[in-house]
Amino acid sequence: MKCPYCSFQEDKVIDSRPTDEGATIRRRRECLSCHKRYTTYEKVESLPIMVVKKDGSRQPYDREKVRKGILRACEKRSISIDQIENVLDSIEAQISNSLEREVTSEFIGELVMDKLRELDEVAYVRFASVYRQFRDINTFMNELNKLLLDK
């Protein structure tokens, strides 16, 4: 670490402690040349995940956009905000664990449907009806039949 006062390249760490609920580490350092103290912060670098849309365009992953879709599907159901946040955390963990910097919108949609199927069947059918763009009652019934066969 370069000293902000004298630009010397060596220092010693005097104190380290977690901040931001463990997301960041605060370090007090002392320059070995001028002996002045300064503070640095260390955190994990996160690379943005890009979503490849059906038309081939790319945009950054937006948790809020996924949350809105899930909230719409869960409207008037007995599903808590904590459960929805857990679903979002699980989806993001799967995306991060894939080690891909780009994921398709279809991949995200399938993850959401899998999580909603486990959480609430009505919310799942609501989300699937919009995501899969059910055009008529037959496609809707096919999805319901798949749900019944999985039991």
Buried (B, 14 or more C-beta within 10 A) or exposed (E): EEBEEEEBEEBEEEEEEEEEEEEEBBBBBBBEEEEBBBEBEEEEEEEEBEBBEEEEEEEEBEEEEBBEBBEEBBEEEEBEEEBBEEBBEBBBEBBBEEEEEEBEBEBBBEBBBBBBBEBBBBBBBBBBBEBBEBEEEEBBEEBEEEBEEEE
